Amino acid sequence: MNALARENGTYAMVAMDQRESLRSMFRERGFDDSHDRMRMFKTAVARELAPHASGFLIEPEFLEHVQPFVPRGLIMAVDLLEQERGGIVEDTRLDEVDEVPGGVVALKLLVIWRDDERRTERLEMCERFVALAARHGMLSVLEPVVREDHQIGEAARELGATRPSLYKCQAPRQGDVVARCREITEVLPVPWVVLSQGVPPDDFPLAVEHACKGGAAGFLAGRALWTNTLDADDPTELLRTQSVRRLNELIAIVDRCA
C-alpha cells in the first residue's frame, strides 16, 4: 500500500475523475462544458494539489494530461458510468481494460449499491474488478455509493468481503457518526478512506475527523477541495490560496485522529 499511503500509513488523496457531474457544474456557472475546459480544469487541479497528496484519481480520457503533474499515487478509474446529461449516476459497468498505462499504481471502480434484483450482479462485478487489478499488478480501490444513509454499513459488509486493497466509503450523516464509522471499520477486512460526495465542503473537515476517530485511514476527496474554484475562469490562484490550504487542513486532521 506504500504506493498510495503517506509515510505514517495514512491516505490524503485527491479525486478528479468527475465526468458529467463536472460538466453540469460548469454549465450551471455559465461556462462551456467542452473537452478543452475539462482538460484545463483537471490539469490545473493536478498541478496545484497532486504534489501535496499521496494519490490522485483520474479517468482514462485525461490521464495523459494530468500525469506529468502527479508525482506519486496515480489512480485510474475503470468505471463506465450510466448517467444522463445533467443527471446523477444511475449505475456503472466495469471497463475490463487489457492494458494499464505506465505510471498508474491503482485502479478504481465506482459501484451504485442497491438492494434490488441486480445486487448479486454488482457483487460479482466487484469481484471481477479486484481480480482485474491483481492481474495487472495494481492496487484496487473500491467505491460503493448508496442512496440511503442507513445502507452504508450494509454495503461495506457485503462489498468489503471482495477484499479490495482500499475501500472508499461515504461519510455517515445521521446518528452517532463516530460509532457508525467504528461499525464500518469492524466489518471491513481492509483499510478504508472517506469520500466527500454529498457532504457540503465546509462540513467535510468534521466528517474526516469523525471518520478517522472511527477507524478510517484518511480521505479520497474531490468536491470538498476544489468546488470553490469553479467560478473562476482560471482556477489556478484559488487552487493555490484556498484548495491547498483546505487539503493541508484535512491532512492535519488525519494526522491527529487517524
C-alpha atoms as one frame of an Amber mdcrd trajectory, in Angstrom:
protein
   0.000   0.000   0.000   3.059   2.294   0.063   2.187   3.378  -3.480  -0.837
   5.271  -2.112  -0.091   5.780   1.581   1.865   8.533   3.259   4.906   7.685
   5.382   2.759   7.292   8.506   0.399   4.865   6.761  -2.482   7.299   6.273
  -4.022   8.491   2.991  -4.559  12.016   1.663  -5.800  11.652  -1.908  -7.490
  13.893  -4.472 -10.360  12.752  -6.712 -10.600  14.396 -10.134 -12.457  11.709
 -12.132 -15.829  13.504 -12.180 -17.345  13.442 -15.655 -20.918  14.558 -16.451
 -21.273  15.915 -12.913 -18.349  18.277 -13.533 -19.748  19.300 -16.910 -23.029
  20.118 -15.159 -21.205  22.302 -12.633 -19.559  24.214 -15.469 -22.879  24.774
 -17.239 -24.526  25.963 -14.015 -21.848  28.657 -13.787 -22.228  29.815 -17.376
 -19.094  28.157 -18.716 -18.856  25.785 -21.639 -18.529  22.097 -20.811 -16.136
  21.250 -23.629 -13.294  18.771 -23.596 -10.830  21.678 -23.511 -12.401  23.193
 -20.378 -12.452  19.785 -18.658  -8.799  19.265 -19.577  -7.800  22.745 -18.380
  -9.530  22.350 -15.020  -8.374  18.816 -14.312  -4.808  19.688 -15.262  -4.857
  22.751 -13.004  -6.116  20.692 -10.062  -3.394  18.093 -10.656  -0.680  20.728
 -10.984  -1.623  22.532  -7.767  -2.874  19.731  -5.487  -1.184  16.476  -6.506
   2.253  17.473  -5.129   0.667  17.741  -1.665  -1.318  14.477  -1.889  -0.489
  10.797  -1.571  -2.714   9.846  -4.509  -4.577  11.364  -7.453  -7.613   9.819
  -9.159  -8.412  10.473 -12.823 -10.384   8.846 -15.643  -8.512   7.431 -18.689
  -9.587  10.247 -21.027  -7.486  12.823 -19.182  -4.789  10.620 -17.690  -2.036
  11.679 -20.088  -2.767  15.359 -19.412  -2.501  15.171 -15.623   0.197  12.516
 -15.305   3.154  14.941 -15.665   1.903  16.773 -12.566   1.263  13.721 -10.365
   4.485  12.748  -8.580   3.030   9.629  -6.929  -0.110   7.572  -6.361  -1.723
   7.814  -9.802  -5.113   6.034  -9.759  -7.099   5.302 -12.934 -10.882   4.923
 -12.888 -12.147   1.856 -14.747 -15.857   2.518 -14.238 -18.197   3.227 -17.137
 -20.985   5.493 -15.884 -24.642   5.312 -16.848 -25.522   8.980 -16.455 -27.864
  11.248 -18.393 -26.858  14.826 -19.164 -27.473  16.821 -16.013 -28.472  13.731
 -14.025 -26.930  11.544 -11.347 -25.011   8.323 -11.923 -27.702   5.649 -12.176
 -25.391   2.656 -12.494 -21.892   1.636 -13.531 -20.117  -1.047 -15.502 -16.565
  -2.338 -15.274 -14.204  -1.438 -18.095 -12.121  -4.598 -18.220  -9.040  -2.949
 -19.686  -6.428  -5.053 -21.470  -3.590  -2.651 -20.685  -2.829  -0.099 -17.988
  -0.696   2.952 -18.857   2.711   3.157 -17.255   2.859   5.129 -14.022  -0.567
   4.026 -12.803  -0.388   2.252  -9.435  -4.071   1.559  -8.715  -7.445   1.099
 -10.384 -10.760   2.419  -9.035 -14.327   1.178  -9.502 -17.477   3.082  -8.549
 -20.478   0.854  -7.875 -24.006   2.028  -7.028 -25.145  -0.356  -4.273 -28.850
  -1.147  -4.213 -30.900  -3.873  -2.607 -32.593  -4.883  -5.858 -32.616  -7.711
  -8.397 -29.087  -6.778  -9.572 -27.490  -6.936  -6.130 -25.675 -10.208  -6.813
 -24.592  -8.980 -10.237 -22.935  -5.906  -8.705 -21.173  -8.038  -6.110 -19.786
 -10.208  -8.897 -18.651  -7.088 -10.755 -16.684  -6.022  -7.672 -15.059  -9.445
  -7.524 -14.080  -9.136 -11.195 -12.666  -5.692 -10.535 -10.433  -6.860  -7.681
  -9.232  -9.746  -9.866  -8.622  -7.368 -12.791  -6.428  -5.101 -10.680  -4.485
  -8.082  -9.346  -3.937  -9.354 -12.893  -2.356  -6.055 -13.838  -0.290  -5.910
 -10.658  -2.293  -2.891  -9.460  -3.886  -1.927  -6.165  -7.705  -1.862  -6.201
  -9.796   0.990  -4.787 -13.486   0.097  -4.480 -16.026   2.920  -4.127 -19.570
   1.772  -3.308 -22.164   4.542  -3.104 -25.599   4.114  -1.527 -28.684   6.315
  -1.816 -29.781   5.957   1.812 -27.551   6.803   4.766 -28.559   3.707   6.736
 -27.289   1.437   3.917 -23.630   2.455   4.219 -22.756  -0.280   6.706 -24.644
  -2.998   4.857 -22.849  -2.154   1.617 -19.491  -2.175   3.425 -20.160  -5.591
   4.916 -21.160  -7.095   1.559 -18.725  -5.474  -0.850 -15.775  -5.214   1.506
 -15.748  -9.015   1.510 -14.347  -8.846  -2.052 -11.152  -7.591  -0.377 -10.065
  -4.624  -2.479  -6.787  -3.039  -1.463  -8.662   0.024  -0.207 -12.350   0.767
   0.396 -13.641   4.279  -0.368 -16.673   4.972   1.793 -19.307   7.651   2.229
 -19.348   9.561   5.490 -22.394   8.663   7.624 -24.528  11.736   8.241 -27.013
  10.542  10.857 -26.839   9.297  14.444 -23.599   8.855  16.381 -21.280   9.261
  13.393 -18.088   8.113  15.145 -19.832   4.976  16.406 -21.204   4.265  12.934
 -17.716   4.671  11.486 -16.423   2.170  14.037 -19.057  -0.271  12.767 -17.770
   0.227   9.217 -14.225  -0.444  10.424 -15.343  -3.619  12.184 -16.990  -5.134
   9.093 -14.255  -4.227   6.616 -11.277  -6.582   6.250  -9.286  -3.825   4.518
  -8.419  -0.186   5.292 -10.894   2.491   4.288 -10.931   6.180   3.424 -13.786
   8.636   3.426 -15.096  10.427   0.324 -16.640  13.885   0.123 -19.658  13.278
  -2.128 -22.857  14.542  -0.534 -21.054  16.485   2.199 -21.026  20.299   1.973
 -17.383  21.428   1.602 -17.425  23.354   4.890 -18.691  20.249   6.715 -16.114
  17.861   5.288 -13.319  18.546   7.822 -15.637  17.393  10.624 -16.667  14.358
   8.547 -12.987  13.431   8.165 -12.426  13.871  11.895 -15.371  11.645  12.790
 -14.406   9.017  10.203 -10.787   8.863  11.370 -11.808   8.660  15.017 -13.980
   5.734  13.945 -11.163   3.923  12.174 -10.789   5.453   8.704  -7.228   5.829
   7.462  -7.686   9.101   5.574  -9.645  10.518   2.654 -10.033  10.499  -1.116
 -11.867  13.748  -1.812 -12.779  15.869  -4.803 -15.602  18.388  -4.476 -14.670
  19.375  -0.922 -11.280  20.515  -2.205 -11.937  22.287  -5.495 -15.649  23.248
  -5.793 -14.822  26.741  -4.537 -12.622  27.332  -7.607 -15.247  26.551 -10.268
 -16.497  30.137 -10.575 -13.117  31.364 -11.802 -12.279  31.372 -15.482  -8.765
  30.295 -14.436  -8.840  28.367 -11.131  -5.083  28.445 -10.537  -4.930  31.221
  -7.950  -7.882  29.885  -5.931  -6.415  26.390  -6.010  -3.130  27.741  -4.639
  -4.604  30.007  -1.983  -7.715  28.087  -0.887  -7.669  24.460  -2.035  -4.096
  23.740  -0.944  -4.913  25.236   2.455  -8.012  23.039   2.758  -6.029  19.962
   1.701  -3.398  20.655   4.359  -6.137  21.244   6.938  -7.582  17.813   6.156
  -4.131  16.217   6.332  -3.625  17.720   9.790  -6.944  16.239  10.913  -5.914
  12.813   9.609  -2.565  13.033  11.401  -4.317  13.960  14.634  -7.205  11.494
  14.522  -6.455   8.501  12.287
